[in-house]
Amino acid sequence: MKTLKYIVIVALASAFTSCSSSDDSVDTEKPVIVLNAPEEGAKLEAGKDVHFDMEVSDNEALGSYNVDIHNDFDGHTHGIVAMAEDHDHEDENEHRTPFQFNKTWDDIYGKKNDDVHHHEIIIPADAKRGKYHFVVKVLDKAGNQEMVYRNIEIVDPGEGNSDHDHDHDHDHE
């Protein structure tokens, strides 16, 4: 009888252990980001919107994305190669306000992939000209994070190289 009791206890213990320890469904894979715009080295004009375009995907489900734009006046790199060209800091520029932007969107929540395209980021006309970092962070539902960095430059109106005349349909915005 003790042997039978022992076998039942071992069988139940192994059943519970196998159910709890074999949970291979934990998502540890980071999302994938393809940042189409702005491109590395883009010269974005003060007083205009930013053409933001990316493709995101995840093996399970996406959560949210964040865009952080901050100045690179101190030369920090985030582990990326700094832009070689230096901006001319005329006296007028020294009195301008450095541009900062940080916003999170959750409109991709629960999707496996999405094409994100908008022009919601506006650079003020009085933004300080110079080097900036454009950082995109994407989280999936499990909390895995991937980031993409771009070196960009805010320039005077008429000196940009961003493609605001790109060819696509804006009806979905």
Z-matrix of the N, CA and C atoms (Angstrom, degrees):
N
C 1 1.441
C 2 1.521 1 111.35
N 3 1.369 2 115.64 1 -39.82
C 4 1.458 3 118.97 2 178.26
C 5 1.519 4 110.37 3 -63.41
N 6 1.314 5 117.34 4 -35.50
C 7 1.461 6 121.38 5 179.63
C 8 1.519 7 110.21 6 -65.58
N 9 1.324 8 117.41 7 -43.77
C 10 1.447 9 121.55 8 179.08
C 11 1.529 10 110.72 9 -63.50
N 12 1.317 11 117.54 10 -42.95
C 13 1.465 12 122.61 11 178.08
C 14 1.534 13 110.10 12 -61.47
N 15 1.328 14 115.61 13 -42.55
C 16 1.463 15 121.15 14 179.27
C 17 1.536 16 110.72 15 -62.68
N 18 1.326 17 117.16 16 -43.40
C 19 1.468 18 121.77 17 179.76
C 20 1.520 19 110.63 18 -63.72
N 21 1.306 20 118.45 19 -42.07
C 22 1.466 21 122.22 20 179.03
C 23 1.531 22 110.12 21 -64.06
N 24 1.315 23 117.64 22 -44.69
C 25 1.472 24 121.22 23 -179.59
C 26 1.526 25 110.14 24 -63.73
N 27 1.323 26 117.75 25 -44.46
C 28 1.465 27 121.40 26 179.27
C 29 1.523 28 110.06 27 -63.67
N 30 1.329 29 117.02 28 -42.21
C 31 1.465 30 120.80 29 -179.98
C 32 1.530 31 110.79 30 -63.48
N 33 1.313 32 117.84 31 -44.84
C 34 1.461 33 121.30 32 178.31
C 35 1.521 34 111.33 33 -64.96
N 36 1.313 35 116.86 34 -42.63
C 37 1.464 36 120.53 35 179.34
C 38 1.520 37 110.59 36 -62.21
N 39 1.345 38 116.41 37 -42.65
C 40 1.460 39 117.28 38 179.54
C 41 1.518 40 112.05 39 -68.87
N 42 1.313 41 117.78 40 -32.60
C 43 1.469 42 120.19 41 177.83
C 44 1.524 43 110.10 42 -65.13
N 45 1.337 44 117.29 43 -45.02
C 46 1.467 45 120.55 44 178.96
C 47 1.522 46 110.97 45 -66.64
N 48 1.312 47 116.86 46 -41.22
C 49 1.463 48 120.67 47 179.84
C 50 1.514 49 110.63 48 -64.67
N 51 1.306 50 118.06 49 -43.16
C 52 1.454 51 120.27 50 -178.20
C 53 1.521 52 111.12 51 -67.34
N 54 1.321 53 117.95 52 -33.65
C 55 1.464 54 120.13 53 178.46
C 56 1.519 55 111.06 54 -69.59
N 57 1.317 56 117.22 55 -40.73
C 58 1.450 57 119.03 56 -174.60
C 59 1.523 58 113.20 57 -84.85
N 60 1.338 59 118.56 58 -31.50
C 61 1.456 60 119.04 59 -175.80
C 62 1.518 61 113.47 60 -91.98
N 63 1.314 62 119.21 61 -12.75
C 64 1.459 63 120.17 62 -178.83
C 65 1.526 64 111.58 63 -100.24
N 66 1.307 65 117.03 64 29.67
C 67 1.463 66 120.56 65 179.07
C 68 1.523 67 109.21 66 -78.22
N 69 1.337 68 115.33 67 84.49
C 70 1.455 69 121.40 68 -179.32
C 71 1.529 70 111.76 69 -83.05
N 72 1.312 71 118.15 70 4.99
C 73 1.454 72 120.60 71 -176.38
C 74 1.525 73 113.47 72 -88.33
N 75 1.322 74 118.27 73 6.57
C 76 1.458 75 120.92 74 178.09
C 77 1.526 76 108.49 75 -71.58
N 78 1.310 77 116.07 76 123.38
C 79 1.463 78 122.27 77 -178.51
C 80 1.524 79 109.75 78 -80.35
N 81 1.316 80 117.03 79 117.26
C 82 1.465 81 121.76 80 176.86
C 83 1.522 82 111.22 81 -120.79
N 84 1.325 83 117.02 82 5.01
C 85 1.460 84 121.19 83 -177.95
C 86 1.528 85 110.36 84 -88.02
N 87 1.335 86 116.20 85 131.35
C 88 1.468 87 121.75 86 179.85
C 89 1.529 88 110.48 87 -73.08
N 90 1.335 89 116.24 88 152.49
C 91 1.459 90 119.30 89 173.84
C 92 1.537 91 110.50 90 -66.16
N 93 1.312 92 116.28 91 164.80
C 94 1.463 93 122.34 92 178.32
C 95 1.528 94 108.04 93 -112.44
N 96 1.343 95 115.84 94 132.95
C 97 1.465 96 121.90 95 179.83
C 98 1.517 97 109.18 96 -120.64
N 99 1.328 98 116.33 97 129.79
C 100 1.459 99 121.92 98 169.15
C 101 1.523 100 105.34 99 -118.89
N 102 1.341 101 116.03 100 102.69
C 103 1.465 102 121.03 101 -178.84
C 104 1.520 103 108.49 102 -89.73
N 105 1.327 104 116.27 103 109.07
C 106 1.459 105 122.65 104 -178.54
C 107 1.519 106 112.43 105 -86.10
N 108 1.319 107 117.27 106 -33.56
C 109 1.470 108 121.17 107 -179.20
C 110 1.523 109 108.78 108 -154.59
N 111 1.323 110 117.17 109 136.50
C 112 1.455 111 126.02 110 5.03
C 113 1.520 112 111.88 111 -77.59
N 114 1.307 113 115.19 112 154.70
C 115 1.459 114 121.45 113 178.99
C 116 1.526 115 110.32 114 -81.95
N 117 1.317 116 116.52 115 162.99
C 118 1.461 117 122.12 116 174.41
C 119 1.527 118 108.99 117 -56.93
N 120 1.338 119 116.69 118 130.73
C 121 1.458 120 122.20 119 178.07
C 122 1.519 121 114.48 120 80.36
N 123 1.330 122 118.50 121 8.61
C 124 1.462 123 121.42 122 -178.23
C 125 1.525 124 110.70 123 -58.53
N 126 1.317 125 115.43 124 140.46
C 127 1.464 126 122.19 125 175.05
C 128 1.522 127 106.73 126 -105.14
N 129 1.335 128 115.09 127 105.40
C 130 1.462 129 121.65 128 -176.06
C 131 1.521 130 109.07 129 -99.20
N 132 1.319 131 115.67 130 135.51
C 133 1.455 132 121.16 131 -173.93
C 134 1.523 133 112.68 132 -84.78
N 135 1.326 134 115.14 133 133.95
C 136 1.460 135 121.03 134 173.19
C 137 1.522 136 108.08 135 -61.66
N 138 1.339 137 116.34 136 139.98
C 139 1.452 138 121.59 137 -179.93
C 140 1.515 139 114.37 138 87.98
N 141 1.328 140 117.43 139 3.67
C 142 1.464 141 120.71 140 -179.30
C 143 1.521 142 110.97 141 -124.99
N 144 1.335 143 115.02 142 168.75
C 145 1.460 144 120.33 143 177.24
C 146 1.528 145 110.20 144 -85.46
N 147 1.315 146 115.01 145 162.45
C 148 1.460 147 122.02 146 178.93
C 149 1.523 148 108.70 147 -100.07
N 150 1.316 149 116.39 148 127.50
C 151 1.468 150 121.49 149 174.52
C 152 1.523 151 106.37 150 -78.10
N 153 1.353 152 116.24 151 107.48
C 154 1.461 153 122.35 152 -179.08
C 155 1.516 154 108.51 153 -109.29
N 156 1.345 155 116.04 154 124.71
C 157 1.454 156 120.43 155 -176.69
C 158 1.529 157 108.95 156 -147.59
N 159 1.336 158 116.87 157 121.70
C 160 1.465 159 120.60 158 177.25
C 161 1.519 160 110.28 159 -148.22
N 162 1.313 161 113.71 160 157.20
C 163 1.458 162 122.74 161 172.73
C 164 1.523 163 106.21 162 -112.82
N 165 1.334 164 117.21 163 129.72
C 166 1.459 165 121.66 164 179.37
C 167 1.518 166 109.71 165 -127.00
N 168 1.332 167 114.87 166 147.53
C 169 1.460 168 119.24 167 177.67
C 170 1.523 169 109.13 168 -152.27
N 171 1.330 170 114.93 169 160.25
C 172 1.455 171 121.10 170 177.50
C 173 1.525 172 107.98 171 -148.96
N 174 1.323 173 115.99 172 151.53
C 175 1.460 174 120.55 173 -179.77
C 176 1.530 175 112.29 174 -67.56
N 177 1.334 176 118.42 175 -26.70
C 178 1.470 177 122.22 176 -179.73
C 179 1.523 178 111.43 177 -113.88
N 180 1.339 179 116.60 178 -71.88
C 181 1.470 180 120.75 179 -178.83
C 182 1.519 181 109.74 180 -163.04
N 183 1.321 182 115.34 181 138.36
C 184 1.462 183 121.98 182 177.65
C 185 1.519 184 110.58 183 -76.31
N 186 1.314 185 116.13 184 159.54
C 187 1.461 186 120.96 185 178.24
C 188 1.511 187 112.41 186 -116.81
N 189 1.347 188 116.73 187 -68.80
C 190 1.459 189 120.99 188 -177.43
C 191 1.519 190 109.21 189 -156.23
N 192 1.341 191 115.35 190 169.28
C 193 1.462 192 119.71 191 173.27
C 194 1.522 193 109.05 192 -136.44
N 195 1.323 194 114.34 193 153.14
C 196 1.456 195 121.85 194 -177.45
C 197 1.523 196 108.36 195 -131.67
N 198 1.326 197 115.64 196 140.23
C 199 1.464 198 121.46 197 172.94
C 200 1.513 199 107.16 198 -117.33
N 201 1.327 200 115.48 199 126.57
C 202 1.465 201 122.99 200 179.24
C 203 1.524 202 107.36 201 -124.86
N 204 1.331 203 116.43 202 118.07
C 205 1.458 204 121.20 203 176.29
C 206 1.523 205 106.58 204 -116.59
N 207 1.314 206 115.24 205 125.57
C 208 1.467 207 120.14 206 179.79
C 209 1.527 208 109.00 207 -145.32
N 210 1.334 209 114.72 208 158.15
C 211 1.462 210 117.97 209 -175.70
C 212 1.519 211 112.28 210 -72.66
N 213 1.305 212 114.02 211 157.01
C 214 1.469 213 122.58 212 178.15
C 215 1.528 214 108.79 213 -119.35
N 216 1.317 215 116.62 214 35.66
C 217 1.459 216 120.37 215 -177.10
C 218 1.523 217 111.77 216 -67.08
N 219 1.338 218 117.51 217 -22.93
C 220 1.468 219 120.37 218 179.39
C 221 1.523 220 112.77 219 -92.18
N 222 1.332 221 117.80 220 -2.14
C 223 1.459 222 121.21 221 175.79
C 224 1.511 223 115.72 222 82.24
N 225 1.343 224 119.74 223 12.02
C 226 1.466 225 119.43 224 178.15
C 227 1.523 226 109.35 225 -66.86
N 228 1.336 227 116.98 226 154.65
C 229 1.463 228 118.63 227 -168.40
C 230 1.518 229 116.19 228 -121.10
N 231 1.318 230 121.40 229 -16.23
C 232 1.468 231 122.61 230 -174.53
C 233 1.522 232 111.09 231 56.48
N 234 1.325 233 117.12 232 20.87
C 235 1.454 234 120.32 233 -179.03
C 236 1.514 235 113.93 234 81.39
N 237 1.337 236 117.32 235 11.26
C 238 1.460 237 120.47 236 178.70
C 239 1.524 238 108.89 237 -109.85
N 240 1.310 239 116.63 238 160.57
C 241 1.455 240 121.49 239 -179.81
C 242 1.518 241 109.31 240 -72.31
N 243 1.324 242 116.10 241 129.21
C 244 1.461 243 121.04 242 -179.34
C 245 1.526 244 110.25 243 -73.02
N 246 1.326 245 115.66 244 154.48
C 247 1.457 246 120.65 245 177.75
C 248 1.523 247 108.99 246 -70.70
N 249 1.303 248 116.52 247 138.91
C 250 1.461 249 121.09 248 -175.80
C 251 1.519 250 112.48 249 -77.16
N 252 1.315 251 117.79 250 -35.16
C 253 1.458 252 121.15 251 -175.22
C 254 1.525 253 110.69 252 -75.25
N 255 1.315 254 117.00 253 134.52
C 256 1.459 255 121.73 254 178.69
C 257 1.517 256 108.49 255 -100.29
N 258 1.322 257 117.41 256 141.34
C 259 1.454 258 122.22 257 -178.76
C 260 1.520 259 109.76 258 -85.01
N 261 1.320 260 116.80 259 141.43
C 262 1.456 261 122.51 260 177.55
C 263 1.530 262 108.67 261 -75.01
N 264 1.317 263 117.06 262 115.45
C 265 1.463 264 121.03 263 -178.15
C 266 1.526 265 110.07 264 -95.60
N 267 1.331 266 115.78 265 83.16
C 268 1.441 267 120.73 266 177.89
C 269 1.538 268 109.70 267 -71.75
N 270 1.307 269 116.25 268 163.48
C 271 1.469 270 121.41 269 -177.27
C 272 1.521 271 112.65 270 -54.71
N 273 1.329 272 117.39 271 -39.81
C 274 1.464 273 121.53 272 -179.20
C 275 1.529 274 110.92 273 -60.94
N 276 1.316 275 117.23 274 -38.16
C 277 1.454 276 121.77 275 -178.29
C 278 1.522 277 111.72 276 -67.81
N 279 1.310 278 118.12 277 -31.41
C 280 1.467 279 121.84 278 -178.33
C 281 1.526 280 112.02 279 -63.20
N 282 1.323 281 118.31 280 -21.92
C 283 1.470 282 122.27 281 -179.14
C 284 1.527 283 112.91 282 -95.37
N 285 1.322 284 116.66 283 -0.81
C 286 1.460 285 120.50 284 178.68
C 287 1.527 286 110.50 285 -83.09
N 288 1.334 287 115.06 286 161.50
C 289 1.459 288 121.85 287 -178.95
C 290 1.524 289 110.50 288 -92.03
N 291 1.346 290 118.28 289 128.62
C 292 1.467 291 119.23 290 175.48
C 293 1.531 292 110.10 291 -59.60
N 294 1.311 293 116.07 292 137.77
C 295 1.461 294 122.13 293 -179.09
C 296 1.528 295 109.51 294 -80.17
N 297 1.328 296 116.02 295 136.43
C 298 1.464 297 122.66 296 174.55
C 299 1.516 298 108.07 297 -135.57
N 300 1.315 299 115.37 298 140.07
C 301 1.462 300 120.46 299 176.99
C 302 1.517 301 107.69 300 -147.38
N 303 1.320 302 116.51 301 134.67
C 304 1.464 303 120.60 302 176.79
C 305 1.531 304 107.44 303 -154.22
N 306 1.317 305 115.47 304 112.24
C 307 1.470 306 120.14 305 -178.65
C 308 1.521 307 109.77 306 -145.53
N 309 1.340 308 115.19 307 144.79
C 310 1.459 309 122.34 308 177.24
C 311 1.528 310 109.13 309 -115.56
N 312 1.325 311 115.38 310 136.66
C 313 1.466 312 122.78 311 176.87
C 314 1.528 313 107.94 312 -117.93
N 315 1.337 314 116.56 313 144.91
C 316 1.467 315 120.41 314 177.55
C 317 1.528 316 112.38 315 -121.17
N 318 1.327 317 117.01 316 18.27
C 319 1.467 318 120.77 317 -178.63
C 320 1.530 319 113.50 318 -69.79
N 321 1.334 320 118.21 319 -5.53
C 322 1.462 321 121.99 320 176.75
C 323 1.530 322 111.55 321 -97.76
N 324 1.326 323 116.96 322 -0.23
C 325 1.465 324 122.29 323 -172.77
C 326 1.536 325 111.74 324 -56.40
N 327 1.340 326 115.32 325 127.89
C 328 1.458 327 121.88 326 176.37
C 329 1.520 328 115.07 327 86.35
N 330 1.322 329 118.21 328 -12.14
C 331 1.465 330 121.13 329 179.71
C 332 1.529 331 109.58 330 -82.29
N 333 1.319 332 116.34 331 153.01
C 334 1.468 333 120.59 332 174.80
C 335 1.525 334 111.04 333 -85.78
N 336 1.332 335 116.54 334 -28.86
C 337 1.462 336 120.75 335 176.00
C 338 1.511 337 109.37 336 -155.39
N 339 1.327 338 114.94 337 158.71
C 340 1.459 339 119.61 338 -179.70
C 341 1.524 340 109.11 339 -161.56
N 342 1.321 341 115.11 340 151.71
C 343 1.464 342 122.47 341 170.68
C 344 1.525 343 105.86 342 -104.37
N 345 1.302 344 115.86 343 115.64
C 346 1.465 345 121.52 344 -178.36
C 347 1.517 346 108.10 345 -103.14
N 348 1.317 347 115.31 346 124.88
C 349 1.455 348 120.51 347 -178.86
C 350 1.518 349 108.90 348 -146.50
N 351 1.311 350 116.02 349 122.59
C 352 1.462 351 118.94 350 175.30
C 353 1.519 352 111.34 351 -159.91
N 354 1.325 353 114.28 352 173.64
C 355 1.461 354 123.19 353 179.71
C 356 1.530 355 108.96 354 -129.50
N 357 1.325 356 116.80 355 36.90
C 358 1.467 357 121.93 356 -176.19
C 359 1.521 358 114.14 357 -76.76
N 360 1.310 359 117.72 358 -20.13
C 361 1.462 360 120.95 359 -177.63
C 362 1.526 361 108.20 360 -87.42
N 363 1.319 362 116.08 361 119.10
C 364 1.462 363 122.02 362 -178.65
C 365 1.525 364 108.70 363 -113.40
N 366 1.316 365 116.27 364 127.04
C 367 1.470 366 120.73 365 176.19
C 368 1.523 367 107.30 366 -90.25
N 369 1.331 368 118.29 367 120.49
C 370 1.463 369 120.25 368 179.93
C 371 1.532 370 111.86 369 -61.47
N 372 1.321 371 116.37 370 149.39
C 373 1.463 372 121.44 371 -179.79
C 374 1.526 373 111.72 372 -62.25
N 375 1.341 374 116.69 373 -27.92
C 376 1.468 375 119.63 374 -178.25
C 377 1.529 376 113.21 375 -94.38
N 378 1.346 377 117.27 376 15.06
C 379 1.465 378 120.90 377 179.64
C 380 1.526 379 110.12 378 -65.32
N 381 1.314 380 115.29 379 139.21
C 382 1.454 381 120.71 380 177.94
C 383 1.521 382 109.36 381 -63.07
N 384 1.321 383 116.41 382 131.04
C 385 1.454 384 121.80 383 179.87
C 386 1.524 385 108.56 384 -77.37
N 387 1.326 386 115.16 385 146.67
C 388 1.454 387 119.64 386 177.27
C 389 1.509 388 112.58 387 145.25
N 390 1.336 389 115.17 388 -165.51
C 391 1.459 390 123.09 389 -175.30
C 392 1.528 391 111.30 390 -82.40
N 393 1.329 392 114.92 391 139.27
C 394 1.457 393 122.72 392 179.26
C 395 1.520 394 109.25 393 -138.60
N 396 1.325 395 114.81 394 162.44
C 397 1.460 396 121.37 395 171.54
C 398 1.521 397 108.10 396 -109.29
N 399 1.308 398 115.97 397 137.95
C 400 1.455 399 124.63 398 177.05
C 401 1.523 400 105.31 399 -114.72
N 402 1.321 401 117.86 400 109.23
C 403 1.460 402 122.88 401 -173.59
C 404 1.526 403 109.29 402 -115.65
N 405 1.328 404 116.32 403 127.76
C 406 1.460 405 122.14 404 176.42
C 407 1.521 406 107.46 405 -114.99
N 408 1.341 407 116.03 406 126.86
C 409 1.461 408 122.07 407 177.18
C 410 1.522 409 107.58 408 -119.72
N 411 1.322 410 116.75 409 131.08
C 412 1.459 411 121.88 410 178.05
C 413 1.526 412 108.14 411 -121.48
N 414 1.334 413 115.49 412 130.35
C 415 1.465 414 122.43 413 175.57
C 416 1.519 415 108.91 414 -110.44
N 417 1.331 416 116.02 415 141.68
C 418 1.452 417 118.20 416 170.44
C 419 1.535 418 108.17 417 -94.21
N 420 1.329 419 117.00 418 175.16
C 421 1.471 420 120.70 419 -177.42
C 422 1.520 421 112.72 420 -60.01
N 423 1.339 422 117.55 421 -28.16
C 424 1.462 423 121.40 422 -178.91
C 425 1.530 424 112.28 423 -82.58
N 426 1.343 425 117.16 424 -5.80
C 427 1.466 426 120.42 425 179.21
C 428 1.513 427 114.68 426 95.50
N 429 1.326 428 118.42 427 3.18
C 430 1.463 429 120.87 428 176.14
C 431 1.526 430 108.77 429 -71.91
N 432 1.326 431 116.70 430 139.34
C 433 1.462 432 121.21 431 -174.54
C 434 1.521 433 111.60 432 -123.88
N 435 1.336 434 114.77 433 141.25
C 436 1.466 435 121.68 434 171.49
C 437 1.525 436 106.82 435 -129.22
N 438 1.343 437 116.34 436 147.31
C 439 1.464 438 120.82 437 -179.61
C 440 1.520 439 110.03 438 -132.07
N 441 1.342 440 114.37 439 149.25
C 442 1.456 441 122.58 440 174.41
C 443 1.522 442 106.66 441 -131.79
N 444 1.330 443 115.61 442 136.99
C 445 1.464 444 121.73 443 -179.15
C 446 1.522 445 110.04 444 -117.05
N 447 1.326 446 115.64 445 146.38
C 448 1.457 447 121.82 446 171.65
C 449 1.527 448 107.97 447 -133.94
N 450 1.331 449 115.94 448 141.54
C 451 1.454 450 122.10 449 166.80
C 452 1.519 451 105.78 450 -88.36
N 453 1.306 452 116.42 451 126.03
C 454 1.462 453 121.15 452 177.50
C 455 1.520 454 108.07 453 -129.63
N 456 1.318 455 116.18 454 171.66
C 457 1.455 456 120.71 455 176.66
C 458 1.522 457 108.48 456 -137.54
N 459 1.313 458 116.14 457 135.01
C 460 1.463 459 120.35 458 172.94
C 461 1.516 460 106.97 459 -93.54
N 462 1.330 461 114.90 460 125.96
C 463 1.459 462 121.88 461 -174.40
C 464 1.527 463 110.21 462 -124.60
N 465 1.328 464 115.39 463 171.81
C 466 1.465 465 121.57 464 177.41
C 467 1.526 466 110.39 465 -66.38
N 468 1.347 467 116.88 466 153.69
C 469 1.464 468 120.29 467 175.96
C 470 1.531 469 111.07 468 -53.95
N 471 1.316 470 115.95 469 137.49
C 472 1.458 471 121.78 470 179.93
C 473 1.520 472 114.28 471 89.22
N 474 1.358 473 117.81 472 -8.22
C 475 1.465 474 120.71 473 -178.18
C 476 1.531 475 112.67 474 -106.62
N 477 1.332 476 116.90 475 4.21
C 478 1.465 477 120.05 476 -175.75
C 479 1.509 478 113.70 477 -80.39
N 480 1.317 479 114.70 478 165.91
C 481 1.458 480 120.26 479 175.80
C 482 1.521 481 111.00 480 -125.56
N 483 1.338 482 117.07 481 14.42
C 484 1.466 483 118.66 482 177.48
C 485 1.514 484 108.58 483 -74.80
N 486 1.317 485 115.43 484 149.75
C 487 1.457 486 121.70 485 -174.74
C 488 1.527 487 110.18 486 -96.49
N 489 1.328 488 116.75 487 86.46
C 490 1.468 489 119.95 488 178.69
C 491 1.519 490 112.14 489 -82.81
N 492 1.323 491 116.89 490 -7.23
C 493 1.458 492 120.27 491 178.12
C 494 1.522 493 110.52 492 -102.79
N 495 1.338 494 115.98 493 28.51
C 496 1.456 495 119.86 494 -178.86
C 497 1.521 496 110.15 495 -63.69
N 498 1.316 497 115.53 496 156.37
C 499 1.460 498 121.18 497 -172.53
C 500 1.524 499 110.59 498 -102.34
N 501 1.337 500 115.25 499 103.58
C 502 1.458 501 121.01 500 172.47
C 503 1.517 502 109.22 501 -167.41
N 504 1.307 503 115.42 502 172.49
C 505 1.459 504 122.52 503 -175.67
C 506 1.522 505 110.36 504 -95.88
N 507 1.331 506 117.23 505 126.76
C 508 1.453 507 122.68 506 -179.96
C 509 1.534 508 112.17 507 -98.69
N 510 1.332 509 118.73 508 13.55
C 511 1.466 510 120.87 509 -176.52
C 512 1.521 511 113.00 510 -61.02
N 513 1.349 512 118.58 511 -27.60
C 514 1.455 513 121.08 512 -176.13
C 515 1.519 514 112.52 513 -80.35
N 516 1.284 515 119.26 514 -5.91
C 517 1.474 516 120.60 515 -176.92
C 518 1.498 517 112.41 516 -89.38
